[in-house]
Amino acid sequence: MSTGPTHSTEIEDTFAEAFSMRYARLIVTAIDAYWLDAAVREFCGFGSSVIQCDAEVGVERHLEPTDTFDGRVGAALLVFGFDDAKLTKSIQKRTGQCLMTCPTTAVFDGLPGSESNAPLGDHLRFFGDGFQKSKVIGDRRYWRIPVMDGEFLVESEVGIRAGIGGGNFLVQSRDQPSGLAAVRRSTAVIANCPGVITPFPGGVVRSGSKVGSRYDGLVASTSDRHCPSLRGRVDSDIHPQANCVYEIVIDGESFEQVAKAMAHGIQAALSSDILLISAGNYGGKLGKHHFYLKQIMSDFLE
């Protein structure tokens, strides 16, 4: 196993606990990079965690015109939720409010032939108020909805498949600057891994959570065992010399893709200022997918 430059980072003998989720892939295109970026940022907003958000959303990868259905610049977006009904509603609302409203965009299904599907154009077509038109190309149906700069082209439905949400690792650093540098290295590497997203801001979580709260009605609260300011007041899981902890959460299409992204992300974080790489779990009681850090490092790094 290669771990890059010489470092003194300890990798804890623990596992990340992840959950079964459902996901869709939308291919969004636009006339140029400016309008594509505007659409993507709007669509992905408020998409960090299903604890409070309607879905977990992120950019899987950007696409060249040679890789898209209409020969324009594009992006593949992954959208994760816990069940098909809620995921469908989220996709419909986000597409209608964030993509149809954005100049020049079009939306295509990135998972054709899936075991289940979410109506998209079939739902949004009613915005056309009777002026919408359908078009069939091969075995795929599209809707052309009249809008003020021409037409919004959207596929009639998008596929939904089984995926995994919540793969994670924790980067414990001597100080905040070194921690920030490490997680930026990690997220840059993970961005090149296919089939995964890091849905939190910049791919990073600073407010890690635990299940439950002392306050009624809250399903999650601060991960006090990983808060440096609470060291001495609670049982701490922080390295004695660490003063900053950041979490990277990864959602993906399969166990292998999440594990591979975790391994490469961990490798990128290693340095003399990163004291410990650990992970979040609930003792294996909640999520059925367990990513053992040392094992995935061995499996996916040469």
C-alpha positions in Angstrom: 0.0 0.0 0.0 1.4 3.3 -1.0 0.5 6.3 1.2 2.5 9.0 -0.7 4.9 11.3 1.0 6.4 10.4 4.4 3.9 11.3 7.1 3.0 10.4 10.7 -0.7 10.2 10.4 -2.4 7.4 12.4 -5.3 5.7 10.7 -7.7 4.4 13.4 -8.8 0.8 13.2 -12.5 1.6 12.9 -15.2 1.8 10.3 -17.6 4.2 8.7 -21.2 3.3 8.8 -23.3 4.1 5.7 -26.9 3.6 4.7 -28.8 2.3 1.7 -30.3 5.1 -0.3 -32.0 5.6 -3.7 -30.5 7.9 -6.3 -31.0 9.5 -9.7 -28.5 11.0 -12.2 -29.6 14.0 -14.2 -27.6 15.3 -17.1 -27.9 19.0 -17.4 -26.7 21.0 -20.4 -26.5 24.6 -21.3 -25.3 27.0 -24.0 -22.0 27.7 -22.2 -20.1 27.2 -18.9 -21.6 30.3 -17.3 -25.2 29.3 -17.5 -24.4 25.6 -16.7 -22.7 26.8 -13.5 -25.6 29.0 -12.6 -28.1 26.0 -13.1 -25.9 23.5 -11.2 -25.3 25.8 -8.2 -29.0 26.6 -7.9 -30.1 22.9 -8.2 -27.5 21.7 -5.7 -28.4 24.3 -3.1 -29.7 23.1 0.3 -28.7 19.6 -0.6 -26.3 18.6 2.1 -28.0 16.1 4.4 -31.4 14.4 4.5 -31.5 15.1 8.2 -33.1 18.4 7.2 -32.8 18.7 3.4 -35.2 17.1 0.9 -32.2 15.3 -0.8 -28.5 15.0 -0.8 -27.2 16.5 -4.1 -23.9 17.2 -5.9 -22.0 17.3 -9.1 -20.6 13.9 -10.1 -18.6 15.2 -13.0 -18.6 17.8 -15.8 -19.1 16.8 -19.4 -17.6 17.9 -22.6 -19.9 18.6 -25.6 -18.8 15.3 -27.1 -20.2 13.5 -24.1 -23.7 15.0 -24.0 -27.0 14.3 -25.8 -27.2 17.7 -27.4 -23.6 18.5 -28.1 -23.3 21.2 -25.4 -21.4 21.6 -22.2 -23.0 19.6 -19.4 -22.8 18.2 -15.9 -23.9 14.9 -14.3 -25.8 15.5 -11.0 -26.5 12.8 -8.5 -29.5 13.2 -6.2 -29.9 10.9 -3.2 -32.9 10.2 -0.9 -34.3 7.4 1.3 -37.3 6.4 -0.9 -38.5 6.8 -4.4 -41.6 8.9 -3.6 -39.6 11.6 -1.7 -36.8 11.5 -4.2 -39.2 12.0 -7.1 -40.8 15.0 -5.5 -37.4 16.5 -4.8 -36.2 16.0 -8.4 -39.4 17.5 -9.8 -39.3 20.6 -7.6 -35.6 21.3 -8.0 -35.8 20.8 -11.8 -38.8 23.1 -12.2 -37.6 25.8 -9.9 -33.8 25.7 -10.6 -33.3 24.3 -14.1 -36.3 25.2 -16.1 -35.9 28.8 -14.8 -32.3 29.0 -15.9 -31.6 30.3 -19.4 -30.7 27.8 -22.1 -30.7 24.6 -20.0 -32.0 21.1 -21.0 -32.3 18.0 -18.8 -31.7 14.4 -19.7 -31.9 11.0 -17.8 -28.4 9.7 -16.8 -29.7 6.2 -15.8 -31.7 4.8 -18.7 -33.0 1.3 -18.3 -33.3 1.5 -14.5 -35.6 -0.7 -12.4 -37.8 2.2 -11.5 -38.4 5.7 -12.8 -39.5 9.1 -11.7 -41.8 11.2 -13.9 -40.0 14.4 -14.7 -41.0 16.0 -18.0 -44.3 14.1 -17.7 -44.9 16.2 -14.5 -43.3 19.5 -15.6 -45.1 19.6 -19.0 -48.2 21.1 -17.5 -46.3 24.3 -17.0 -46.6 24.6 -20.8 -50.4 25.2 -20.3 -51.4 23.1 -23.3 -48.7 24.5 -25.6 -46.1 21.8 -24.7 -45.2 19.2 -27.3 -43.7 15.7 -26.9 -40.9 14.2 -29.0 -39.8 10.6 -29.2 -36.2 9.8 -30.3 -35.5 6.1 -30.3 -37.1 4.7 -27.2 -36.9 7.9 -25.2 -39.5 10.6 -24.8 -38.9 14.3 -24.3 -41.1 17.3 -23.6 -40.6 20.7 -25.2 -42.0 23.3 -22.9 -42.3 26.8 -24.3 -40.4 29.4 -22.3 -39.4 33.0 -22.9 -36.0 32.3 -24.6 -37.3 29.4 -26.7 -38.1 25.9 -25.3 -37.1 23.9 -22.2 -36.3 20.4 -23.3 -36.6 17.8 -20.5 -36.8 14.0 -20.6 -40.1 12.5 -19.7 -38.8 10.4 -16.8 -35.5 9.7 -15.1 -34.2 6.4 -13.7 -33.9 5.6 -9.9 -31.5 3.0 -8.6 -30.1 1.7 -5.3 -27.1 3.5 -3.9 -25.2 4.2 -0.7 -25.1 7.4 1.4 -23.0 8.4 4.4 -19.6 6.9 3.7 -17.3 9.1 5.7 -13.9 9.8 7.3 -12.8 12.3 9.9 -9.6 14.4 9.5 -8.1 15.4 12.8 -5.4 18.1 12.5 -3.1 20.2 14.7 -4.8 23.4 13.7 -7.5 24.8 11.4 -5.2 25.8 8.5 -3.7 22.4 8.2 -7.1 20.7 8.5 -8.5 23.0 5.8 -5.6 22.3 3.5 -6.0 18.5 4.0 -9.7 18.4 3.3 -9.2 20.5 0.2 -6.7 18.0 -1.1 -9.1 15.2 -0.3 -12.1 16.7 -2.0 -10.1 17.6 -5.1 -9.1 13.9 -5.5 -12.6 12.6 -4.7 -14.0 14.9 -7.4 -12.2 12.8 -10.0 -13.7 9.6 -8.7 -16.7 8.4 -10.8 -20.1 7.6 -9.3 -19.7 9.6 -6.1 -20.5 13.1 -4.6 -19.5 15.0 -1.5 -22.8 16.8 -0.8 -21.7 19.2 2.0 -20.3 22.8 1.4 -17.0 22.4 -0.4 -17.4 18.7 0.3 -16.7 19.2 4.0 -18.6 19.1 7.3 -17.6 21.0 10.3 -20.8 20.3 12.3 -20.6 16.6 12.6 -23.6 15.1 14.3 -24.7 12.2 16.6 -28.1 10.6 16.7 -30.5 12.1 19.2 -30.5 15.1 21.5 -31.2 16.1 25.1 -33.9 18.4 23.6 -37.2 16.9 22.5 -37.9 16.8 18.8 -34.3 16.9 17.6 -33.2 13.8 15.7 -29.5 14.8 15.7 -27.2 17.1 17.6 -23.5 18.1 17.7 -21.0 15.3 17.8 -19.6 16.4 21.2 -17.0 13.7 21.3 -15.4 15.4 18.3 -15.7 19.1 19.5 -12.3 20.4 20.6 -13.9 23.1 22.8 -15.7 20.3 24.8 -12.5 18.3 25.6 -12.5 17.7 29.3 -16.2 18.1 29.7 -17.2 15.0 27.7 -15.5 11.7 26.7 -13.4 12.7 23.7 -12.5 10.8 20.6 -10.0 13.5 19.5 -6.3 12.9 19.3 -4.6 14.6 22.3 -2.7 17.1 20.1 -5.5 17.8 17.6 -7.4 21.0 17.7 -9.6 20.8 14.6 -11.8 18.0 13.1 -13.4 18.0 9.7 -15.6 15.3 8.2 -15.9 14.3 4.6 -19.2 12.5 3.7 -19.4 10.5 0.4 -22.6 9.3 -1.3 -22.2 6.9 -4.2 -23.6 4.4 -6.6 -22.1 1.3 -5.1 -20.0 0.1 -2.1 -16.9 -0.2 -4.3 -17.2 3.4 -5.6 -17.6 4.9 -2.2 -14.8 2.7 -0.7 -12.4 3.7 -3.5 -13.2 7.4 -3.1 -12.7 7.2 0.7 -9.4 5.5 0.2 -8.0 8.0 -2.2 -9.5 10.9 -0.2 -7.7 9.6 3.0 -4.5 9.2 1.1 -4.6 12.8 -0.1 -5.2 14.1 3.4 -2.1 12.5 4.9 0.6 14.8 6.2 2.7 15.6 9.3 0.0 18.0 10.5 -2.8 15.5 10.2 -2.6 13.4 13.4 -5.5 11.0 13.0 -7.9 9.7 10.4 -11.0 8.2 12.0 -14.6 7.7 11.0 -18.2 8.0 12.2 -20.3 5.0 13.1 -23.1 4.0 15.4 -21.7 0.7 16.5 -23.0 -0.9 13.4 -26.6 -0.6 14.6 -28.1 1.7 12.0 -26.4 1.4 8.6 -25.7 -2.0 7.0 -22.7 -0.8 4.9 -19.4 -0.8 6.9 -16.3 0.7 5.4 -13.3 -0.4 7.5 -10.6 2.3 7.0 -7.5 0.1 7.0 -9.1 -2.5 4.8 -10.2 -0.1 2.1 -6.8 1.5 2.1 -5.3 -1.9 1.5 -7.9 -2.9 -1.1 -7.9 0.2 -3.3 -4.4 1.7 -3.1 -1.4 0.1 -4.7 
